């Protein structure tokens, strides 16, 4: 289990179970060689302390995320409950306030409008 001050680490072997859960989740995809990823990991860890939703992080240099291709790093993706067909990729600055505002707005938008 992650510490209460860190985002959950997700690995490829648990990806299918992770995305099929009943809750929305925010996932940061990163690589160790990406210089921007260090600050994005810190943001994910800060978001994880807010009890706002499940926040996870995945090292894409070591893990696959079948059904969700990610080719830019860092990438933040909001995955809706039980399905990879319902997801949205964040494209703004990766800060606690900006990501929280974006995710909250999406979660408050009816799914048929997305």
C-alpha positions as CSV (number, residue, x, y, z in Angstrom):
1,X,0.0,0.0,0.0
2,X,1.2,3.5,-0.7
3,X,1.9,5.9,2.1
4,X,-0.9,8.3,2.7
5,X,1.3,10.9,1.1
6,X,1.9,9.2,-2.2
7,X,-0.1,8.3,-5.3
8,X,-0.7,4.5,-5.7
9,X,1.9,2.8,-7.9
10,X,0.2,0.7,-10.6
11,X,2.1,-1.9,-12.5
12,X,1.1,-3.6,-15.8
13,X,0.1,-6.9,-14.1
14,X,-2.7,-5.2,-12.2
15,X,-3.7,-2.7,-14.9
16,X,-6.9,-4.6,-16.1
17,X,-8.2,-5.0,-12.5
18,X,-7.3,-1.4,-11.8
19,X,-9.2,0.1,-14.7
20,X,-12.3,-2.1,-14.1
21,X,-12.9,-0.8,-10.6
22,X,-16.0,1.1,-9.6
23,X,-14.4,4.4,-9.1
24,X,-12.9,7.2,-11.2
25,X,-9.2,7.4,-11.1
26,X,-6.5,9.9,-12.1
27,X,-3.4,8.3,-13.4
28,X,0.0,10.0,-14.1
29,X,2.1,8.2,-16.7
30,X,5.8,9.0,-16.4
31,X,9.2,7.8,-17.3
32,X,12.4,8.1,-15.2
33,X,14.3,9.8,-18.0
34,X,11.7,12.6,-18.4
35,X,12.9,15.8,-16.7
36,X,9.4,17.2,-16.4
37,X,8.1,14.0,-14.7
38,X,9.8,14.6,-11.4
39,X,7.5,17.6,-10.6
40,X,4.5,15.8,-12.1
41,X,5.1,12.9,-9.7
42,X,5.2,15.4,-6.8
43,X,1.8,16.8,-8.0
44,X,0.3,13.3,-8.2
45,X,1.5,12.6,-4.6
46,X,0.0,15.9,-3.4
47,X,-3.3,15.1,-5.2
48,X,-3.4,11.7,-3.5
49,X,-3.5,13.4,0.0
50,X,-6.7,15.3,-0.9
51,X,-9.2,12.5,-0.7
52,X,-10.7,13.7,-4.0
53,X,-10.3,10.5,-5.9
54,X,-8.0,7.6,-6.4
55,X,-4.7,8.9,-7.7
56,X,-2.1,6.6,-9.2
57,X,1.1,6.7,-11.1
58,X,2.7,4.3,-13.6
59,X,6.3,4.1,-14.9
60,X,5.7,3.6,-18.6
61,X,9.3,2.6,-19.2
62,X,8.6,-0.6,-17.2
63,X,4.8,-1.2,-17.6
64,X,2.1,-1.4,-20.3
65,X,-1.4,0.0,-20.0
66,X,-3.4,-2.1,-22.6
67,X,-6.2,-0.2,-24.1
68,X,-4.7,3.2,-23.3
69,X,-1.8,4.2,-25.5
70,X,0.4,6.9,-23.9
71,X,3.3,8.3,-25.9
72,X,4.0,11.7,-24.3
73,X,5.4,12.2,-20.8
74,X,4.3,13.2,-18.3
75,X,0.6,12.4,-19.1
76,X,-2.3,12.7,-16.8
77,X,-5.5,10.7,-17.7
78,X,-8.8,10.6,-15.9
79,X,-10.4,7.1,-16.2
80,X,-14.1,6.8,-15.5
81,X,-15.5,3.8,-13.6
82,X,-15.3,0.3,-15.1
83,X,-14.1,1.3,-18.6
84,X,-11.2,2.5,-20.6
85,X,-13.6,3.7,-23.2
86,X,-14.4,6.5,-20.8
87,X,-11.3,8.4,-20.3
88,X,-9.9,11.9,-20.9
89,X,-6.3,13.1,-21.3
90,X,-5.3,16.3,-19.5
91,X,-3.4,18.8,-21.7
92,X,-2.8,21.8,-19.4
93,X,-0.1,22.7,-16.9
94,X,0.4,19.9,-14.3
95,X,-0.3,21.7,-11.0
96,X,-2.4,20.6,-8.1
97,X,-5.0,23.4,-8.7
98,X,-5.2,23.0,-12.5
99,X,-5.6,19.2,-12.5
100,X,-8.1,19.3,-9.6
101,X,-10.2,21.9,-11.4
102,X,-10.1,20.0,-14.7
103,X,-11.0,16.6,-13.1
104,X,-13.7,18.1,-11.0
105,X,-15.3,19.8,-14.0
106,X,-15.2,16.5,-16.0
107,X,-16.7,14.5,-13.1
108,X,-19.5,17.0,-12.8
109,X,-20.3,16.8,-16.6
110,X,-22.9,14.2,-17.7
111,X,-21.0,11.4,-19.5
112,X,-23.1,11.8,-22.7
113,X,-21.7,15.3,-23.0
114,X,-18.1,14.2,-23.0
